[in-house]
Amino acid sequence: MRVALLTTFAASRKEPLVAMMDRVHQGFLDAGLQPTIHFNFADGGVVSFSSVDRVLKRHPELERFVTEASPAPQLKIPSVRRLSNGPLSPGANETIPYETLQEIAAGVPRSFPFHHLAIHFNSAEFGQPVVMGTVAPGVDAGAIVVGAAAPGMVAGATVTGVMAPGMMAGVVIGDSWWVNARQRSLKACRFAEVEVGAKKLPEPTGPLATVLAACGKARKTMQAPLPGTLGPGPVPGVRLPTGAAVPSARPELLPAVKAISVKYRDSIAEIVARAGLPHDLPGNAEMSDLAKGVTSGPRKPALERVFKPMGYSVSGGTGGATGSYRIRRRTAANSTLELSLDTGTWFPAVLAMFCVYGLGFKATVILPPTRKAVAGGQYPIGDAERWEKIVENLGALVAELERTFVPEVEAVAGASPEWYKPES
């Protein structure tokens, strides 16, 4: 089975962009590889000046790389003016001196505050997916690789013929404008052949290991098993824990898994009743009044108290009163159970989603912290005592879903390989 392994590395804005680029480039050279380099330097939709024009003033020879074509018109991604050697550029696949790239990167963001940019290094050692149509004809992949997800890639029900952001073989450096500060990213994607019955994924070796070591500290690696073939139209997809969706490795499972999820979502009131929640908490309207100006303090201790005895690990949060949490455990069938909690940023409220991840599928149910909560919505948290009660109610709901929902899903989907860990 072909598996895409997407590794996110630590990327500090304290390191100049050109230094990060040189570090990655040197890693390829140290490995004895001469990488192909694709670049995409884009202005914003509304700007008072053009960073592209500033570069052209110093390097008029780059005029042939200017394009305003939409990177993915079928996804209705708006066009922006950019310097690119992607497929939609008049200079598609042409190279420029590395020294010129260095000069441009050294000017970001002071001289050249591009709205977003991507610099993509690749060589054959990173492999390629064997699916067909992963990058649709006419799509400027380098233009959509920056960002959380391209439109059309996050619905989870279908995936268009465009490769998910980050799923381009090689190493991609991203830098983009955001309201509070510039965002920096460093990601690598490699494709590996994995036996379904294997216990572990193959470790990178040789030149590939040298390049990845030069990228620095790995934060996480997401696993995206892929189908053998992929047609040009919409295909069944699965949303990864990162939020992006990829083609399902086992699309034949998805209708049955979806039917189970829908059944449980539609009968959530009965599930709450069967769970026997230990606390009859107020509804949203009453709770909103009780929660005004009240804080719960650190939230992780209550989560660990309730869920660790149930075999779950608790990660996320900052130790304070904001953040998101991932509460996970594995089953004997190698499914990953995850309770995902968003506890709010501007207002303390919780949204809880229970997920079952397995090879090629994901089943989800949104959990109300009380029978009086608004279905599918956020629930105000209130003080520390109220938070403890919310967590205990969620614990009862998860226990009920482990008794009913999880076995139903696994009966349809079967066991997943031991190596498959979408949360790694």
N, C-alpha and C positions, 0 to 999 in steps of 0.2 A: 504494500500500500504506500502511495506517495503522501508524505506529510510535510506541510509547510511549518517551519519552526521560526517564529517571529520573536526575536530577542530585543528588549528595550534596555539600553545602557544608560548609566548616569550621564547627564548632560547639563553642565553648569554654565550659566551665562557669564560667569566670571572668567571662563576660558574664552579668549577671542575666537570668533568663528574661523578665522584663517588658521589658527593654531590647531583647532579640532580637525579641520580639513587636512592639514599637513600630517597630522598624526595618523589619520586613517590611510592617507595616500602612502605614507612611509611603511605602514603595515603591509600593504600589498607588495611594495617593492622588496621589503625584507623577506617576504614569502616567495620571491622570485616570480611575481605576477605583474603583468602590465594591464591595469584595469581599463575598461571602457568607462568614460565619464559622461553622464548626461546631466544637464543643468537646466534650471527653470528659475528665473528671477522675475517676479511679477509686481507690477504696481497694484495699488488698491483700486476699488471701483470709483471712489471719490477722493481725489488728492489735489492739493494746491500746486504741486509740482510733480514731475516725473523722474523717478530714480533711473528708469530706462534711459531717458534723455541725458541724464548726468553721466551715465556710463558711456553713451554714444559720443558725448562731447570729448571724452578722453580716448575712446577707442572707436572711431568711426568705421573701422573695418568690421565691426560686429553688426552692422545694419542688416546683414542678410539673416540674422537670427531673430529679428523682431517679428512677432505675430500677435494678432488680436483674435484669432479663431477660438471659438468656444472649445475647451478641452474635452467636453463630452456633451455635444448638443442633444443627444437622445435623452440625457438625464437633466437637461435644461440648466446646466451649470453656466452661469453668465460668462461672457468673454471678458478678458482683461488684457491689457497690453503687457507683453513680457518678452524677455530674452530667453530663448530656448532652442535646444537642438533636438527637441522631441519630434514625433512624426508629423505634426501639423506645421512645423516651422519650415521656411524656405531653406534653412540650413540644417535640415533633419539629418541626424547622425554624423554631421561634420564635427571635427574636433577643433579646439582652439588651444593655443599654448597654455600649459599649466600655469606659467607665470602670470598670464592674464587673469585666470581664475583666482589666483592668489591676490592679485591687486584688487579685484572686485570684492572678494571676501573680506579683505582687510579694511575696506571702506564701509562695511555693514556694522552698526546701523547709522553711524554719524554722517558719512558722505552719501551713502546709498541706503536709505531706510526703506528697503523693499517691503511691501505689505506681507509677502511670503516668498520663501525661496526653498528650493530643494536641490541638493547635489548628490547624485547617485553614482556610486562606484560598483562595478560588477565584473565578474570573471566566471568562467565556466565551472569553477570549483563549487560555486554556490548552488548549482543545479538549476533545473527548470521544471515546472509542473508538466505533467503529461496530459493534462486536460486540454481540450480545444476551446478556443474562444474566450480564454481568460482575460484577454485585453481586446475589446471589440475593435474592429477596423475603424481607423480614423480617430481613435481616442488618444489624446496626449497623456499617456500614463504618468509622465513626470509632473504634470500639472495637478493631478489629483492625489498624488501620494502624500501631500502635506495636509494635515488636519485630522480630526477625529474619525470622520467617515464621509465618504462621498454620498450625495443624495442617491437614493435607490439602493444603498448597500446596507441599510440598518433595519429594514422592516422585519427581517427574520422569516417571513413567509415565502418571499421570492428573492432571488438574487439575479441581477441583470448580468450580461456577459462581460462586465468590467471587473478587473481584478480589485479586490479589496485594498484600501489604503495600507501600505506597509508590506503587502504581499508581492513585492517585486524582488526577484533574486538579487542579492548584493547588500550593500550598506548605503543607507540614506541619511544624510544630515538635513535637518529642517530648521528653519528659523522664521518666525512670523510675528507680526504685530498683534497685540491684544490690548484690551482697555487698561489693564493695570501694569503690564510690562511685556517685553518681548518673550516669546516662548521658544525654547530650544529643544531639539530632540535628536537622538542618535539611535537608529534602529538597524538591525540586520535581519535578513530573511534568507534561510537556506532550505532547500528541498532534499528530503532524505527518503530512501526506500526502507520501509519497516515491515518486518514480518508481523502479522496479526497476533501470532502466538508468542512473540518476544516479551520478555519481562521488562527490558529497559530500552530506551532510545539509543541509537548509536551516537557516540561522542564525536565531535569534530576532530580531525587529525590532520597532520601535514600542513600544507600552505593555508588551508581554511582555518585551522586552529591558530596559526600565527596572526592572520588578519583579525580574527575575533578578539584575540588577546590585546591587540593594539587599540581596539575600541574601548577598552577600559572595563569598569565594573558592570556586570550584567545585573539589572534590576529584576527582570522576570523574562520568562520565555513562554509564549503561548503556542499551543499545539493546534494545528488546523488540518485534520485529515481531509484529503480531497478525493472526489470521485475519479474514476478512470478516464471518463470523457465528459465533456461539457458542451452542449450545443450553443448556438448563438442567441437563443431567446431566453426569457425568464426561466429559471430553474429553482427547485426547492432549495432553501437555504437555512442555515443555522446561525444564530447570533452568538458570537464568542463573548466571554466575560469582558472583553475590551469594549464591546458595543458594536463593532463591525460584524457584518454577516459574511459567511463563506458558503460555497456550494456544499450541500450535505454529502458525506461519503456514503450514506445509506438512505437515499431519498425515498425508497419504498416504505420506510418506517414512518415517515412524517405524518401521513393522514391519520393513522391509528393513534400515534402519540398525541397529535393535536386534538383528536376526539376526546381522549381521556382528560386533557387539560380543560377543554371547554365544559365537559361534564362537571368537573369539580368546581370550576369558576361559577357555573350556574347554580350549583347547590351549596354555595359557601355558607348560607344560613344553617343548613342542616349539619354541615361539618362543624361549625362553631358550637352548635347544640351538643353534638356527640363528644366534642373535646372536653366538655365540662370545665370551662374557664374558671379559674379560682377567684377571679375578681369581676364584679359587675360594674364596669366603669361607665361614666357618663357618656352621652353622645357628643358629637363634634361641637355643636352650638354651645352647650353648657360648658364643655371643656375649654373652649376658646376663652370664655370669661374667667375660668379658674386659672388659666395659664398666663394671663397677662402680667408681664413684669416678673415672672417666676422663672428660675433656672434650676436645672436638675443636678448640676455639678458633673463630675466625671461619670461617663456612661458605661465604660468598658467593664468595671468591676461587676455590675449586675449581670451583664451578658455572660461573663465567665462563670459566675456563680450558678447560673441556670443551665448553660449549655455545655460546659466542660464535663459535668457528670454524665451527659448524654453522649459523650464521645466526640464532641465538636471542638475545633480550634477556632479562636476568635482573633481576627486581624483587622487592621484599619483604625480610623479615628486618630486623634492626637492626644488622647488622655484627658481631654477637656470636654466641653459641652457641644461640640459640633463635629461633623464629619460623617463618613459612611463606613459601614462595617461589613465584613464578609465572614460568615460563620459556617464552617464546612466540616464534612466528614465523608469518608469513603464507605461504600457498602461491600458486602461479600461478592457482588456481581460487578465490582469495579465502577459503579456509578458514583458520581460526585454529587452529594447533597449540599445545597448552599442556601442559607437564609441571608438575603441581601437587605441591608437596612440603610436607608438614607434618613439622617436625623436633622436635616435642614441646615441652611447657612444663614439666611436672613431672619427666619422665625423657627423656633424649636418645634418641629413636628416630624413624625416618623412615617415612612412609607416602607412596608415590609413585603418582600417577594420571596417565595420559596421556589427553588429551581432544582430539577434533576437533570444533570448533564451526563451524556453517554456518547459513545462513538456515533456521530452523525445525527444526533438529536438533542433537543432541550425541551423539557416540559416545565411549565410555570403556573403558579397560582399566587395571586395577591392576597395577603392575609390581613384581616381587620383585627386590631388589638382588642376589640370588644364587640359584642353583638350589636351595639347601638352605633358603631362607627359608620361613616359614609363609605359605601362599597367602593373600593379601588382608589380611595383618596388618602391624603395625609391626615394624620391624627395628632392634635396638639399634645405635647409631652407633659408640661407642668413641672412640679417639683420632684425631688429625688424619690420620695415615697411613691409618687404616681408612676415614675419611670420604672421602679422595681415591679410594680403591679403590671405594667404594660409588658415587661420582659417575661414575667411569669405566665401571662396569658399567651404570649407568642410561643413559649416553651410547650404549653399544653397543645397548641395548634400543630406545632411541628411533630410532636409525638403522635398525634392523630393521623397526620399525613404519612408518617413513617409506617403506620399500621395499615393504611388503606391505599393511598395515592401511589406511593413508591412501589409497592409490590405489583400494582396494576401496570405501571409503566414498564417495569423490568420484565413482566410476563410477556409483553408485546415486543420489547426491544431486545431482550436477551442480555447476556453478559457483554461487557466491553473489555478490550484488551487490558492487561495489567499495566502496560506502559502509558495508557491514555490518561493524562491528568491535565484537563483544560485549565486548572487553576494554578499550575506551576509557575 
